[in-house]
């Protein structure tokens, strides 16, 4: 199925001229709206549009028919015509009725924040999984907005013998969307099953997931630590797919680093739901590396936004190491000293220039060590044959033989302790002896 016809098309297309619209209410003060519009401008630039004007309206509450009020929309229409604008982008999500009414008065394409983010996701989706997730999110977003906007489906409906008696085109389109959504959800379930198999194969490794606000530098950090070769751009949502790479630590030990899609304020709920299978990679992690762009004026609010998304994903119980990135561009030692005191555990790095990466790896090693249990098994010589099978259930660090027996030092994940100990007991029971653990 094609993507939404209002998409900003490919990178080769000419850049469109956009007007941004924000709304000040009692719940959203003017300084916050301006901050949101700064971010919206970055989103528009990523999508391929040049912002030529901003419009901000102050109201007690949103207008149910026109969001910012009919009079302000009429002014907006005049501005769009005068500035030769191609589209108007609202920072707040519009209802289908609001979109229809505003588009009728303005005579140009109308988009809201969710629609813009979906367009960027469609532009950056590379793998089959990412494309499937984007299409599912688009369909859920557009389903209530069908009237007057969903025309490309007509080509898929066909002609004679397809429609039911008295069935309108809109009803046919809605039925097709429901069917397509069902197929996409089944496809994502299948992909999630494949991911689960891969995750089970990685259960003996310590896993750290990179989370954070979009464009905080997660992919740059992954590349710096592992030479992963992940695409890095100074754009929002440059990376959508989960990437897993190994990082070699001391003593021949490895951990897995997982890079996932970045978060953003006012991230649409249906988008989180559609990307659940990708974000589940973070749910399987033993540690969350919260990467923070310390140079961003609103980094504190971005931290809160990330924490809210983590709450929605039920990931708040996991240990978190805050990684303040881009310190090479930040000349406020007092702020760093305060954060070092209040945000422990934390590290300060520049992923691009390699500053602080040694300290970061050392902290990762500490977390990895704490996540594993080391035990020593004392076996009689007649049970030495069990050692080969112990390699299958745990990491065998050392074996020491003497006249009394064999001392076997093993290591296994703390969260797998019950399973591993049960398997060891069964292995040794098969030999007719109990095991002593020091």
VOPAGU-2260 file (C-alpha; in pm, 1 decimal, decimal comma):
REM VOPAGU-2260
SITE   aa  ch    i         X         Y         Z
SITE  UNK   A    0       0,0       0,0       0,0
SITE  UNK   A    1     127,8     349,9     -79,2
SITE  UNK   A    2     211,8     591,7     195,6
SITE  UNK   A    3     -18,6     882,0     275,4
SITE  UNK   A    4     -49,3    1105,1     -31,9
SITE  UNK   A    5      17,2    1417,7     176,4
SITE  UNK   A    6     372,7    1296,7     245,9
SITE  UNK   A    7     648,5    1541,8     166,5
SITE  UNK   A    8     778,2    1297,5     -94,9
SITE  UNK   A    9    1137,3    1203,6    -154,0
SITE  UNK   A   10    1453,2    1394,9     -78,8
SITE  UNK   A   11    1487,4    1477,6    -449,3
SITE  UNK   A   12    1161,5    1676,1    -451,1
SITE  UNK   A   13    1178,3    2057,2    -415,1
SITE  UNK   A   14    1154,8    2181,9     -58,3
SITE  UNK   A   15     815,2    2310,0      44,4
SITE  UNK   A   16     740,7    2639,4     217,5
SITE  UNK   A   17     575,5    2592,7     556,1
SITE  UNK   A   18     401,1    2808,7     814,2
SITE  UNK   A   19     408,5    2681,2    1174,9
SITE  UNK   A   20     118,5    2733,6    1414,1
SITE  UNK   A   21     127,7    2715,2    1793,9
SITE  UNK   A   22    -140,8    2764,8    2056,1
SITE  UNK   A   23     -88,8    2928,4    2397,0
SITE  UNK   A   24    -334,8    2818,2    2666,1
SITE  UNK   A   25    -342,9    2826,5    3043,7
SITE  UNK   A   26    -185,3    2479,4    3042,6
SITE  UNK   A   27      82,8    2570,4    2785,8
SITE  UNK   A   28     263,5    2901,9    2850,3
SITE  UNK   A   29     419,1    3109,6    2573,3
SITE  UNK   A   30     781,8    3010,5    2645,1
SITE  UNK   A   31     695,4    2643,5    2615,8
SITE  UNK   A   32     503,8    2696,8    2292,2
SITE  UNK   A   33     804,5    2875,0    2143,3
SITE  UNK   A   34    1025,3    2584,4    2253,3
SITE  UNK   A   35     784,2    2339,9    2090,7
SITE  UNK   A   36     786,1    2545,3    1770,0
SITE  UNK   A   37    1167,5    2542,0    1765,6
SITE  UNK   A   38    1148,8    2163,6    1770,5
SITE  UNK   A   39     869,8    2161,7    1513,0
SITE  UNK   A   40    1091,4    2367,8    1284,1
SITE  UNK   A   41    1363,7    2102,4    1312,3
SITE  UNK   A   42    1105,8    1835,5    1230,7
SITE  UNK   A   43     989,1    2033,8     926,9
SITE  UNK   A   44    1349,2    2074,5     808,8
SITE  UNK   A   45    1406,2    1699,0     847,8
SITE  UNK   A   46    1092,8    1630,3     643,2
SITE  UNK   A   47    1207,5    1863,6     364,6
SITE  UNK   A   48    1031,5    2193,9     431,7
SITE  UNK   A   49    1159,4    2547,3     486,4
SITE  UNK   A   50     978,3    2739,9     759,6
SITE  UNK   A   51     892,9    3088,6     635,1
SITE  UNK   A   52     666,4    3210,4     916,1
SITE  UNK   A   53     532,8    3131,6    1263,0
SITE  UNK   A   54     185,2    3205,7    1389,7
SITE  UNK   A   55     101,7    3190,7    1760,3
SITE  UNK   A   56    -248,4    3233,5    1900,3
SITE  UNK   A   57    -349,1    3272,7    2265,0
SITE  UNK   A   58    -682,4    3130,0    2378,4
SITE  UNK   A   59    -839,2    3000,7    2699,0
SITE  UNK   A   60    -902,8    2667,3    2528,2
SITE  UNK   A   61    -888,2    2504,0    2189,2
SITE  UNK   A   62   -1158,5    2585,5    1938,3
SITE  UNK   A   63   -1339,1    2257,1    1857,5
SITE  UNK   A   64   -1394,0    2356,3    1493,2
SITE  UNK   A   65   -1079,6    2554,3    1403,2
SITE  UNK   A   66    -828,6    2489,8    1687,5
SITE  UNK   A   67    -712,0    2854,6    1695,9
SITE  UNK   A   68   -1049,7    3011,6    1612,1
SITE  UNK   A   69   -1208,9    3092,0    1278,4
SITE  UNK   A   70   -1090,4    3453,0    1272,3
SITE  UNK   A   71    -728,7    3352,3    1328,6
SITE  UNK   A   72    -756,1    3083,8    1061,6
SITE  UNK   A   73    -880,0    3346,8     815,0
SITE  UNK   A   74    -571,9    3554,5     898,7
SITE  UNK   A   75    -362,7    3244,1     854,9
SITE  UNK   A   76    -514,9    3186,6     510,6
SITE  UNK   A   77    -421,7    3540,4     401,5
SITE  UNK   A   78     -66,6    3493,3     532,1
SITE  UNK   A   79     -30,4    3161,1     351,2
SITE  UNK   A   80    -140,3    3317,1      22,8
SITE  UNK   A   81      84,9    3623,1      70,0
SITE  UNK   A   82     387,9    3409,7     157,5
SITE  UNK   A   83     310,5    3157,1    -116,6
SITE  UNK   A   84     313,0    2876,7     143,0
SITE  UNK   A   85     269,2    2513,7      39,2
SITE  UNK   A   86     155,4    2382,5     376,3
SITE  UNK   A   87      61,5    2481,4     729,7
SITE  UNK   A   88     186,9    2268,3    1020,1
SITE  UNK   A   89      13,6    2277,1    1360,1
SITE  UNK   A   90     218,1    2183,4    1664,9
SITE  UNK   A   91     -88,4    2023,4    1827,3
SITE  UNK   A   92    -280,0    1728,9    1687,5
SITE  UNK   A   93    -588,7    1825,4    1490,8
SITE  UNK   A   94    -917,2    1641,1    1482,0
SITE  UNK   A   95   -1050,0    1535,0    1140,4
SITE  UNK   A   96   -1310,8    1812,5    1159,6
SITE  UNK   A   97   -1051,6    2077,0    1242,0
SITE  UNK   A   98    -827,9    1961,8     958,2
SITE  UNK   A   99   -1111,9    1973,4     708,7
SITE  UNK   A  100   -1233,5    2317,8     819,7
SITE  UNK   A  101    -888,4    2475,9     827,2
SITE  UNK   A  102    -789,2    2327,2     491,8
SITE  UNK   A  103   -1108,9    2459,4     335,3
SITE  UNK   A  104   -1036,8    2815,1     449,6
SITE  UNK   A  105    -661,9    2814,5     383,4
SITE  UNK   A  106    -662,6    2629,7      52,9
SITE  UNK   A  107    -326,7    2464,7     127,0
SITE  UNK   A  108    -215,3    2136,0     276,2
SITE  UNK   A  109    -270,5    2110,3     654,0
SITE  UNK   A  110     -54,8    1888,3     874,0
SITE  UNK   A  111     -19,5    1840,8    1249,1
SITE  UNK   A  112     276,8    1725,0    1458,9
SITE  UNK   A  113     179,2    1357,3    1446,7
SITE  UNK   A  114     133,8    1364,2    1071,1
SITE  UNK   A  115     471,3    1532,8    1029,4
SITE  UNK   A  116     648,7    1277,6    1250,0
SITE  UNK   A  117     484,0     994,2    1057,4
SITE  UNK   A  118     603,8    1148,1     732,2
SITE  UNK   A  119     961,3    1161,0     863,2
SITE  UNK   A  120     934,9     800,2     977,5
SITE  UNK   A  121     813,2     696,9     632,3
SITE  UNK   A  122    1106,2     882,8     477,6
SITE  UNK   A  123    1364,7     713,2     701,5
SITE  UNK   A  124    1221,3     360,9     718,8
SITE  UNK   A  125    1472,3     123,2     562,7
SITE  UNK   A  126    1402,7    -231,9     678,0
SITE  UNK   A  127    1089,2    -435,6     622,0
SITE  UNK   A  128    1007,2    -413,0     991,2
SITE  UNK   A  129    1040,3     -34,6    1002,9
SITE  UNK   A  130     830,1       8,2     689,2
SITE  UNK   A  131     562,2    -220,7     830,5
SITE  UNK   A  132     554,8     -30,7    1159,5
SITE  UNK   A  133     533,8     304,9     983,3
SITE  UNK   A  134     252,3     193,5     755,8
SITE  UNK   A  135      56,1      57,5    1051,3
SITE  UNK   A  136      97,3     384,5    1241,5
SITE  UNK   A  137      -5,4     583,4     933,1
SITE  UNK   A  138    -320,2     380,2     881,5
SITE  UNK   A  139    -424,9     414,0    1246,3
SITE  UNK   A  140    -364,0     786,6    1228,1
SITE  UNK   A  141    -546,0     835,0     898,8
SITE  UNK   A  142    -843,2     602,5     948,0
SITE  UNK   A  143   -1061,1     868,6    1117,8
SITE  UNK   A  144    -946,7    1125,3     858,5
SITE  UNK   A  145   -1066,0     936,4     551,8
SITE  UNK   A  146   -1343,4    1166,6     432,8
SITE  UNK   A  147   -1216,7    1375,0     142,9
SITE  UNK   A  148    -852,4    1275,8     193,6
SITE  UNK   A  149    -811,4     905,2     108,2
SITE  UNK   A  150    -828,7     885,2    -269,5
SITE  UNK   A  151    -541,7     658,9    -366,6
SITE  UNK   A  152    -721,7     353,4    -225,8
SITE  UNK   A  153    -975,4     379,7    -507,2
SITE  UNK   A  154    -716,3     237,9    -743,8
SITE  UNK   A  155    -693,2     -72,2    -526,7
SITE  UNK   A  156   -1066,2    -122,8    -497,0
SITE  UNK   A  157   -1102,2    -209,6    -864,6
SITE  UNK   A  158   -1428,1    -174,0   -1053,6
SITE  UNK   A  159   -1708,1    -414,6   -1137,2
SITE  UNK   A  160   -1803,2    -673,6    -878,7
SITE  UNK   A  161   -1602,6    -531,4    -588,4
SITE  UNK   A  162   -1842,2    -304,8    -402,3
SITE  UNK   A  163   -2132,0    -436,2    -202,7
SITE  UNK   A  164   -2487,4    -321,4    -277,9
SITE  UNK   A  165   -2528,3      42,2    -179,3
SITE  UNK   A  166   -2178,6      56,6     -29,2
SITE  UNK   A  167   -2012,6     396,6     -54,6
SITE  UNK   A  168   -1649,7     442,3    -149,7
SITE  UNK   A  169   -1575,2     569,9     201,4
SITE  UNK   A  170   -1713,0     248,2     354,1
SITE  UNK   A  171   -1507,6      40,3     112,7
SITE  UNK   A  172   -1194,4     237,4     202,5
SITE  UNK   A  173   -1255,3     192,4     574,6
SITE  UNK   A  174   -1306,9    -179,8     530,7
SITE  UNK   A  175    -985,6    -204,5     327,8
SITE  UNK   A  176    -793,5     -16,4     595,8
SITE  UNK   A  177    -925,7    -243,9     871,2
SITE  UNK   A  178    -820,9    -544,9     665,8
SITE  UNK   A  179    -477,0    -397,6     594,8
SITE  UNK   A  180    -426,4    -307,6     962,9
SITE  UNK   A  181    -506,2    -665,4    1058,8
SITE  UNK   A  182    -249,8    -798,5     810,6
SITE  UNK   A  183      16,9    -556,7     930,9
SITE  UNK   A  184     -45,2    -643,8    1295,8
SITE  UNK   A  185      -6,8   -1014,5    1215,1
SITE  UNK   A  186     314,1    -940,1    1025,8
SITE  UNK   A  187     452,2    -747,9    1324,0
SITE  UNK   A  188     355,5   -1034,9    1554,6
SITE  UNK   A  189     555,8   -1267,4    1332,8
SITE  UNK   A  190     851,9   -1028,0    1335,9
SITE  UNK   A  191     820,2    -996,1    1714,8
SITE  UNK   A  192     836,2   -1375,9    1738,8
SITE  UNK   A  193    1157,8   -1376,9    1536,4
SITE  UNK   A  194    1300,1   -1106,3    1762,0
SITE  UNK   A  195    1209,9   -1312,6    2067,9
SITE  UNK   A  196    1405,1   -1608,7    1930,0
SITE  UNK   A  197    1707,8   -1385,4    1871,8
SITE  UNK   A  198    1675,1   -1239,7    2221,4
SITE  UNK   A  199    1671,0   -1589,3    2374,7
SITE  UNK   A  200    1996,8   -1662,9    2195,9
SITE  UNK   A  201    2144,3   -1356,1    2367,5
SITE  UNK   A  202    2023,6   -1425,8    2722,7
SITE  UNK   A  203    2373,9   -1506,9    2850,6
SITE  UNK   A  204    2504,7   -1163,0    2752,4
SITE  UNK   A  205    2477,4    -841,1    2948,9
SITE  UNK   A  206    2270,3    -600,4    2738,4
SITE  UNK   A  207    2267,4    -220,6    2752,8
SITE  UNK   A  208    2007,3     -27,0    2552,0
SITE  UNK   A  209    2075,3     326,2    2432,7
SITE  UNK   A  210    1766,8     539,5    2488,4
SITE  UNK   A  211    1722,4     912,9    2470,2
SITE  UNK   A  212    1576,0    1207,1    2291,7
SITE  UNK   A  213    1605,6    1201,6    1915,6
SITE  UNK   A  214    1932,0    1353,5    1788,1
SITE  UNK   A  215    2100,2    1319,4    2129,9
SITE  UNK   A  216    2384,8    1120,0    1972,5
SITE  UNK   A  217    2291,6     755,3    2040,7
SITE  UNK   A  218    2398,7     626,6    1699,4
SITE  UNK   A  219    2720,7     830,0    1712,9
SITE  UNK   A  220    2797,2     671,5    2049,9
SITE  UNK   A  221    2721,5     321,2    1919,6
SITE  UNK   A  222    2957,2     379,5    1627,2
SITE  UNK   A  223    3228,0     520,2    1854,8
SITE  UNK   A  224    3217,0     217,1    2085,7
SITE  UNK   A  225    3166,5     -62,2    1834,6
SITE  UNK   A  226    3238,4      67,6    1481,7
SITE  UNK   A  227    2880,1     -29,9    1402,9
SITE  UNK   A  228    2855,8     180,1    1087,1
SITE  UNK   A  229    2506,3     305,8    1177,7
SITE  UNK   A  230    2379,5     604,4     977,4
SITE  UNK   A  231    2449,7     931,2    1158,7
SITE  UNK   A  232    2285,1    1256,9    1049,9
SITE  UNK   A  233    2220,6    1586,5    1223,1
SITE  UNK   A  234    1850,0    1523,3    1178,1
SITE  UNK   A  235    1567,2    1409,7    1401,7
SITE  UNK   A  236    1474,4    1039,7    1374,2
SITE  UNK   A  237    1766,8     951,4    1145,0
SITE  UNK   A  238    1759,7     599,5    1296,1
SITE  UNK   A  239    1441,9     392,0    1325,6
SITE  UNK   A  240    1559,1      30,9    1336,0
SITE  UNK   A  241    1699,9    -141,6    1641,1
SITE  UNK   A  242    2070,1    -217,3    1597,1
SITE  UNK   A  243    2255,4    -465,2    1819,6
SITE  UNK   A  244    2635,2    -467,8    1834,9
SITE  UNK   A  245    2887,7    -630,8    2069,4
SITE  UNK   A  246    3136,1    -435,0    2278,7
SITE  UNK   A  247    3454,4    -605,5    2395,6
SITE  UNK   A  248    3541,5    -545,7    2759,9
SITE  UNK   A  249    3843,1    -655,9    2958,7
SITE  UNK   A  250    3904,2   -1021,0    3045,6
SITE  UNK   A  251    3764,2   -1138,4    2708,4
SITE  UNK   A  252    3409,9   -1044,6    2807,7
SITE  UNK   A  253    3151,5    -893,7    2581,1
SITE  UNK   A  254    2833,9    -697,3    2630,9
SITE  UNK   A  255    2565,6    -613,7    2376,1
SITE  UNK   A  256    2470,3    -253,6    2296,9
SITE  UNK   A  257    2122,6    -190,5    2153,5
SITE  UNK   A  258    2036,1     131,4    1967,6
SITE  UNK   A  259    1665,7     206,8    1911,8
SITE  UNK   A  260    1444,8     486,3    1779,5
SITE  UNK   A  261    1475,4     818,2    1961,1
SITE  UNK   A  262    1198,8     970,5    2170,2
SITE  UNK   A  263    1039,1    1311,7    2142,1
SITE  UNK   A  264     792,7    1529,0    2331,8
SITE  UNK   A  265     430,6    1473,5    2239,1
SITE  UNK   A  266     518,9    1143,2    2074,0
SITE  UNK   A  267     191,0    1000,4    1937,0
SITE  UNK   A  268      62,9     702,8    2136,2
SITE  UNK   A  269     -24,8     507,9    1821,9
SITE  UNK   A  270     335,7     551,2    1711,8
SITE  UNK   A  271     464,8     397,1    2034,3
SITE  UNK   A  272     220,1     107,8    1989,8
SITE  UNK   A  273     327,8      46,8    1630,2
SITE  UNK   A  274     696,2      44,8    1724,1
SITE  UNK   A  275     642,2    -184,8    2019,6
SITE  UNK   A  276     839,7    -473,7    1870,6
SITE  UNK   A  277    1142,4    -248,2    1813,4
SITE  UNK   A  278    1119,3     -86,2    2155,9
SITE  UNK   A  279    1091,9    -428,8    2319,1
SITE  UNK   A  280    1464,9    -460,6    2254,2
SITE  UNK   A  281    1505,0    -202,6    2532,1
SITE  UNK   A  282    1271,4    -402,6    2755,1
SITE  UNK   A  283    1508,0    -698,6    2729,2
SITE  UNK   A  284    1810,5    -491,2    2834,6
SITE  UNK   A  285    1982,1    -519,5    3172,4
SITE  UNK   A  286    2079,4    -150,9    3171,8
SITE  UNK   A  287    1945,8     163,1    3004,0
SITE  UNK   A  288    2199,8     417,4    2880,5
SITE  UNK   A  289    2004,7     743,2    2878,4
SITE  UNK   A  290    2197,1     957,7    2629,0
SITE  UNK   A  291    2139,1    1331,4    2683,9
SITE  UNK   A  292    2243,7    1623,5    2463,8
SITE  UNK   A  293    2377,5    1855,2    2734,8
SITE  UNK   A  294    2411,7    2143,6    2486,1
SITE  UNK   A  295    2037,8    2158,9    2417,4
SITE  UNK   A  296    1872,1    2449,0    2602,8
SITE  UNK   A  297    1582,7    2222,6    2699,0
SITE  UNK   A  298    1782,6    1913,4    2791,7
SITE  UNK   A  299    1614,4    1889,8    3133,5
SITE  UNK   A  300    1269,2    1881,1    2974,0
SITE  UNK   A  301    1394,4    1629,9    2718,6
SITE  UNK   A  302    1508,2    1406,6    3003,5
SITE  UNK   A  303    1156,7    1423,3    3151,0
SITE  UNK   A  304    1002,7    1342,1    2811,5
SITE  UNK   A  305    1223,1    1031,9    2779,1
SITE  UNK   A  306    1133,2     921,2    3131,4
SITE  UNK   A  307     762,5     953,0    3048,2
SITE  UNK   A  308     802,1     731,2    2741,2
SITE  UNK   A  309     995,9     478,7    2950,5
SITE  UNK   A  310     704,6     477,9    3195,6
SITE  UNK   A  311     463,4     403,5    2909,8
SITE  UNK   A  312     687,6     114,1    2808,5
SITE  UNK   A  313     703,8     -11,4    3171,0
SITE  UNK   A  314    1083,5      20,1    3179,1
SITE  UNK   A  315    1118,3     236,8    3489,3
SITE  UNK   A  316    1235,9     -50,5    3710,2
SITE  UNK   A  317    1561,1     -99,3    3519,7
SITE  UNK   A  318    1893,9      54,0    3626,3
SITE  UNK   A  319    1977,4     370,4    3430,7
SITE  UNK   A  320    2315,4     524,6    3357,8
SITE  UNK   A  321    2279,9     885,4    3239,9
SITE  UNK   A  322    2526,4     969,8    2961,1
SITE  UNK   A  323    2561,8    1345,3    2910,2
SITE  UNK   A  324    2688,0    1384,1    2554,0
SITE  UNK   A  325    2852,7    1666,7    2353,2
SITE  UNK   A  326    3049,1    1811,6    2645,1
SITE  UNK   A  327    3309,7    1935,9    2395,0
SITE  UNK   A  328    3054,3    2203,5    2299,5
SITE  UNK   A  329    2950,1    2285,6    2657,5
SITE  UNK   A  330    3147,7    2539,7    2859,6
SITE  UNK   A  331    2963,2    2549,6    3191,7
SITE  UNK   A  332    3167,8    2354,6    3448,1
SITE  UNK   A  333    2932,5    2463,0    3726,8
SITE  UNK   A  334    2638,9    2291,6    3558,3
SITE  UNK   A  335    2844,3    1976,0    3503,5
SITE  UNK   A  336    2946,1    1973,9    3870,9
SITE  UNK   A  337    2583,6    2010,3    3977,8
SITE  UNK   A  338    2467,1    1731,5    3745,1
SITE  UNK   A  339    2751,6    1507,9    3857,9
SITE  UNK   A  340    2616,9    1545,3    4210,4
SITE  UNK   A  341    2242,0    1517,4    4142,5
SITE  UNK   A  342    2216,4    1270,0    3853,6
SITE  UNK   A  343    2423,5     974,6    3971,8
SITE  UNK   A  344    2504,4     735,9    3822,7
SITE  UNK   A  345    2622,5     943,3    3527,1
SITE  UNK   A  346    2915,8    1004,8    3292,6
SITE  UNK   A  347    3009,6    1299,1    3070,1
SITE  UNK   A  348    3132,5    1228,1    2719,1
SITE  UNK   A  349    3171,1    1350,0    2364,2
SITE  UNK   A  350    3086,8    1055,6    2140,5
SITE  UNK   A  351    3202,8    1243,4    1832,4
SITE  UNK   A  352    3547,5    1328,0    1972,0
SITE  UNK   A  353    3592,2    1021,3    2193,4
SITE  UNK   A  354    3608,4    1218,1    2519,0
SITE  UNK   A  355    3509,8    1020,8    2830,3
SITE  UNK   A  356    3453,3     689,9    2650,3
SITE  UNK   A  357    3709,1     513,3    2869,9
SITE  UNK   A  358    3513,6     615,6    3180,0
SITE  UNK   A  359    3189,0     507,1    3015,6
SITE  UNK   A  360    3327,2     162,1    2932,9
SITE  UNK   A  361    3454,7     131,1    3291,2
SITE  UNK   A  362    3106,6     206,4    3426,5
SITE  UNK   A  363    2957,0     -44,9    3183,4
SITE  UNK   A  364    3201,3    -304,6    3313,8
SITE  UNK   A  365    3090,7    -230,8    3670,2
SITE  UNK   A  366    2724,1    -276,6    3582,5
SITE  UNK   A  367    2800,7    -591,7    3385,3
SITE  UNK   A  368    2996,3    -742,6    3674,2
SITE  UNK   A  369    2714,5    -665,0    3917,3
SITE  UNK   A  370    2467,1    -839,7    3686,7
SITE  UNK   A  371    2650,2   -1172,8    3707,9
SITE  UNK   A  372    2708,2   -1424,5    3984,6
SITE  UNK   A  373    3031,9   -1619,1    4026,1
SITE  UNK   A  374    3027,6   -1949,1    4212,9
SITE  UNK   A  375    3273,5   -2229,8    4272,2
SITE  UNK   A  376    3163,5   -2592,6    4245,6
SITE  UNK   A  377    3364,1   -2857,2    4431,1
SITE  UNK   A  378    3332,8   -3190,4    4251,0
SITE  UNK   A  379    3487,2   -3532,0    4326,4
SITE  UNK   A  380    3715,4   -3665,6    4054,5
SITE  UNK   A  381    3456,3   -3921,1    3945,9
SITE  UNK   A  382    3229,7   -3631,0    3843,6
SITE  UNK   A  383    3486,8   -3462,0    3621,1
SITE  UNK   A  384    3285,6   -3579,0    3321,8
SITE  UNK   A  385    3014,8   -3327,8    3414,4
SITE  UNK   A  386    3238,2   -3030,6    3339,5
SITE  UNK   A  387    3182,0   -3049,6    2963,3
SITE  UNK   A  388    2806,5   -3018,3    3018,4
SITE  UNK   A  389    2852,8   -2723,3    3255,5
SITE  UNK   A  390    2983,3   -2523,9    2960,0
SITE  UNK   A  391    2635,0   -2554,3    2808,5
SITE  UNK   A  392    2456,0   -2376,2    3095,2
SITE  UNK   A  393    2712,3   -2130,0    3235,5
SITE  UNK   A  394    3043,3   -1963,5    3162,8
SITE  UNK   A  395    3324,3   -2178,7    3301,6
SITE  UNK   A  396    3597,5   -1942,5    3415,7
SITE  UNK   A  397    3850,1   -2186,9    3557,1
SITE  UNK   A  398    3903,2   -2550,1    3658,7
SITE  UNK   A  399    4155,0   -2662,0    3918,7
SITE  UNK   A  400    4239,0   -3030,4    3977,6
SITE  UNK   A  401    4395,9   -3175,0    4294,0
SITE  UNK   A  402    4400,8   -3508,1    4471,4
SITE  UNK   A  403    4064,2   -3438,2    4636,5
SITE  UNK   A  404    3869,0   -3345,5    4326,1
SITE  UNK   A  405    3796,0   -3063,1    4081,7
SITE  UNK   A  406    3723,6   -2700,2    4167,0
SITE  UNK   A  407    3514,3   -2537,7    3889,6
SITE  UNK   A  408    3457,1   -2161,9    3886,4
SITE  UNK   A  409    3144,5   -2064,3    3691,3
SITE  UNK   A  410    2966,7   -1739,9    3607,1
SITE  UNK   A  411    2607,4   -1676,6    3499,6
SITE  UNK   A  412    2355,7   -1387,7    3477,7
SITE  UNK   A  413    2196,9   -1293,5    3808,6
SITE  UNK   A  414    1851,1   -1283,1    3650,0
SITE  UNK   A  415    1902,9   -1640,2    3523,8
SITE  UNK   A  416    2022,6   -1777,9    3857,9
SITE  UNK   A  417    1723,9   -2001,9    3931,0
SITE  UNK   A  418    1726,9   -2153,9    3582,9
SITE  UNK   A  419    2103,6   -2211,3    3576,3
SITE  UNK   A  420    2120,7   -2361,6    3924,1
SITE  UNK   A  421    1834,6   -2594,5    3838,3
SITE  UNK   A  422    2014,6   -2712,1    3523,4
SITE  UNK   A  423    2337,6   -2766,9    3717,1
SITE  UNK   A  424    2153,9   -2973,4    3978,3
SITE  UNK   A  425    2001,7   -3191,3    3707,6
SITE  UNK   A  426    2341,3   -3238,7    3538,4
SITE  UNK   A  427    2504,8   -3348,1    3859,9
SITE  UNK   A  428    2207,9   -3557,1    3970,6
SITE  UNK   A  429    2255,2   -3757,8    3654,7
SITE  UNK   A  430    2595,8   -3854,5    3788,2
SITE  UNK   A  431    2448,7   -3958,9    4122,3
SITE  UNK   A  432    2616,8   -3692,9    4333,9
SITE  UNK   A  433    2522,1   -3359,8    4488,1
SITE  UNK   A  434    2725,0   -3049,0    4425,6
SITE  UNK   A  435    2877,5   -2825,2    4691,6
SITE  UNK   A  436    2879,5   -2450,1    4614,0
SITE  UNK   A  437    3115,9   -2207,2    4786,4
